[in-house]
Amino acid sequence: MFKFVTGDLLKSDAYALVNTVNCEGYMGKGIAYQFKMQYPEMYKDYEKLCKSNRLIPGKLHCYDTGDKIIINFPTKNKWREKSKMEYIISGLDALIEIIRENNISSIAIPPLGSGNGGLVWSDVKAIIIQKLESISEQVDILIYEPSHNFRAVSADEPKLSLSALVLMNIKFNLSKERFNKISLQQTAYFMNILSGTDYFHFKKAQYGPCDHSIEVISTNIQAYQRYHNVNTTEEAYTILMKKLVSRTTQEKLEFYIPFIKQAAAFTNNLESIQAVEGAGTALYLIQQNVNLKLSDIIKQFKMWSEDKAARFSEESIISAVNSLEAFGFIEDTFLGYTIKPHRTQ
């Protein structure tokens, strides 16, 4: 379960302690310096790893002290840089694997990348909860929040681009019942397929194809709303459109909007969020593997992960394939299923 606490993380009773670091081998201030002083042998191991260029954002360093596991979590590459949200996201994915591989039952996590790192704590906190929710029933997750005098609002206007406008349009076209983080990812993926483009870059993830930049942009959209003190995505969209107004931006957005509408219509027509996940997963398998037979799709779907194998029956996978074929995403040829040529507007 999640527990939100304040105080000295180094005094935590949790079995695993997370330390925020850079990839240059410096632990010069803040919580990292405290870890360095308390666990000097851990620091030597970390420093050696950095000097050999084997520690990068998204990869974590584990050190077993005998009674604790210290997990060094890069939130920045160089120590002078600010932390980046994409490093938090990829690092949390790696953290989940470490927790599972080491059967960690309790873990203490600091405000990753906030404070000196420059990230807004409320945004980071939301990402931590979202990412670790899948293991929160098996693991005690102690999240150490910043002190009350910590400033939680960004002083600078978050930078948004056309990608934010695209995601906002996806949200506008999804029904309230279908809009969540999973459906946002999958609908963006459907848009890619329909438009015949790689506007977003998807990779295999827990709930189907995923582009981590979508999570980062979504977080930045929320920060943008707070910065401009508006309550709705529609208000933020109006402000952003005025700032990004240009013929090129308008033309690109107009190109994608019809495909966004088609993709959202497909998502809205599915019976559940799990069905959306199933359709996205099956479509990704067909895209990545030319001419798959139905039996191969079922087999590879089940091999995606133990979690998917447990949650999706053979019948639900077949239903996902049927929905994709009925909508026109795929066709069953003599050699097997394949992606149909992208549609024209």
Residue pairs with C-beta under 8 A, 6 or more apart in sequence:
1 136
1 137
1 140
1 141
2 129
2 132
2 136
2 141
2 143
3 140
3 141
3 142
3 143
4 143
4 145
5 142
5 143
5 144
5 145
6 144
6 145
6 146
6 147
7 144
9 17
9 18
9 31
9 108
9 110
9 144
10 17
10 31
10 34
10 35
10 38
12 108
12 142
12 144
13 106
14 106
14 107
14 108
14 140
14 142
15 68
15 69
15 104
15 105
15 106
15 107
16 68
16 69
16 70
16 71
16 99
16 102
16 104
16 106
16 107
16 108
17 35
17 68
17 69
17 70
17 71
17 107
17 108
18 71
18 73
18 95
18 107
18 108
18 109
18 110
18 112
19 31
19 32
19 35
19 70
19 71
19 72
19 73
19 110
20 30
20 31
20 32
20 73
20 74
20 75
20 83
20 110
20 112
20 113
20 117
21 27
21 32
21 46
21 55
21 61
21 72
21 73
21 74
21 75
22 74
22 75
22 76
22 77
22 78
22 79
22 81
23 50
23 55
23 56
23 57
23 74
23 76
23 77
23 78
24 50
24 77
24 78
24 79
25 46
25 47
25 49
25 50
25 51
26 32
26 79
27 33
27 35
27 36
27 43
27 46
28 79
29 116
30 115
30 116
31 110
35 42
35 43
35 70
36 43
39 63
39 65
39 70
41 63
41 65
42 63
42 65
42 70
42 72
45 61
45 63
46 55
46 61
46 63
46 72
49 55
49 61
55 61
55 72
55 74
56 74
56 77
57 74
57 75
57 76
57 77
57 84
57 86
57 87
57 90
57 91
58 74
58 87
58 90
58 91
58 93
58 94
59 74
59 94
60 71
60 72
60 73
60 74
60 91
60 94
60 95
60 98
61 71
61 72
62 69
62 70
62 71
62 72
62 98
62 102
63 69
63 70
63 71
63 72
64 70
69 102
69 104
71 95
71 98
71 107
73 91
73 95
73 112
74 87
74 91
75 83
75 84
75 87
75 88
75 91
75 112
75 113
75 117
75 119
76 82
76 83
76 84
76 87
76 113
76 117
77 87
82 117
82 118
82 119
83 112
83 113
83 114
83 117
83 118
83 119
84 113
84 119
85 113
85 119
85 123
85 124
85 127
85 215
85 216
85 219
85 220
86 212
86 213
86 216
87 113
88 112
88 113
88 119
88 124
88 127
88 128
89 127
89 131
89 212
89 215
89 216
90 212
91 112
92 127
92 128
92 131
92 132
93 131
93 205
95 132
96 131
96 132
96 134
96 135
98 104
99 107
99 135
99 139
100 135
104 139
105 138
105 139
105 140
106 139
106 140
106 141
106 142
107 139
107 140
107 141
107 142
108 142
108 144
109 128
109 141
109 142
109 143
109 144
110 144
111 121
111 124
111 125
111 143
111 144
111 145
111 146
111 150
112 119
112 124
112 128
113 119
113 124
114 120
114 121
114 124
114 146
114 150
115 121
115 146
115 150
120 152
120 153
120 154
120 223
121 145
121 146
121 150
121 152
122 152
123 219
123 222
123 223
125 143
125 145
126 219
126 222
127 215
127 219
128 143
130 181
130 215
132 139
132 141
134 206
134 307
135 141
146 152
153 226
153 227
154 223
154 226
154 227
157 224
157 227
157 228
158 220
158 221
158 223
158 224
158 227
159 220
160 217
160 220
160 221
160 224
160 240
160 244
161 244
162 244
162 249
162 252
162 253
163 199
163 200
163 213
163 217
164 217
164 220
164 221
164 224
164 240
165 237
165 240
165 241
165 244
165 249
165 253
166 188
166 191
166 199
166 253
166 256
166 260
167 184
167 188
167 214
167 217
167 218
167 221
168 221
168 233
168 236
168 237
168 240
169 253
169 256
169 257
169 260
170 184
170 187
170 188
170 191
170 260
170 263
170 264
171 179
171 184
171 233
172 233
172 234
172 237
173 260
173 261
173 264
173 265
173 268
174 183
174 184
174 187
174 264
174 267
174 268
175 268
178 267
178 268
178 270
178 273
178 276
180 273
181 215
181 218
182 207
182 208
182 273
182 276
182 277
183 267
183 273
183 276
184 214
184 218
185 202
185 205
185 207
185 208
185 209
185 210
185 211
185 214
185 280
186 207
186 208
186 209
186 267
186 276
186 277
186 279
186 280
187 260
187 263
187 264
187 266
187 267
187 276
188 199
188 200
188 211
188 214
188 263
189 200
189 202
189 208
189 209
189 211
189 280
189 283
189 284
190 262
190 263
190 266
190 267
190 279
190 280
190 283
190 329
191 199
191 200
191 256
191 259
191 260
191 262
191 263
192 198
192 199
192 200
192 202
193 283
193 287
193 329
193 339
193 342
194 259
194 262
194 263
194 329
194 342
194 343
195 255
195 256
195 259
195 342
196 341
196 342
196 343
197 342
199 256
200 211
200 213
200 214
201 211
201 213
202 209
202 210
202 211
202 284
203 209
203 210
203 211
204 210
204 284
204 304
206 305
206 307
207 277
207 280
208 277
208 280
208 281
208 284
209 280
209 281
209 283
209 284
221 233
221 236
224 236
224 239
224 240
225 231
225 232
225 233
225 235
225 236
228 235
228 236
228 239
230 236
230 239
255 345
258 345
259 343
259 345
262 343
266 279
266 323
266 327
266 329
267 276
270 276
270 279
270 323
274 311
274 312
274 316
275 316
275 319
275 320
275 323
278 312
278 316
278 317
278 319
278 320
279 320
279 323
279 324
281 301
281 304
281 308
281 320
282 297
282 301
282 317
282 320
282 321
282 324
283 324
283 329
283 330
283 339
285 292
285 297
285 300
285 301
285 304
286 292
286 297
286 324
286 330
286 337
286 338
286 339
287 339
289 296
289 300
290 336
290 338
291 333
291 335
291 336
291 337
291 338
292 300
292 336
292 337
293 336
293 337
294 318
294 321
294 337
296 336
297 317
297 321
297 337
298 314
298 317
298 318
301 308
301 312
301 317
302 308
302 309
302 312
302 317
303 309
321 330
321 337
324 330
325 331
325 332
325 337
328 340
328 343
329 339
329 340
330 337
330 338
330 339
330 340
331 337
331 338
331 340
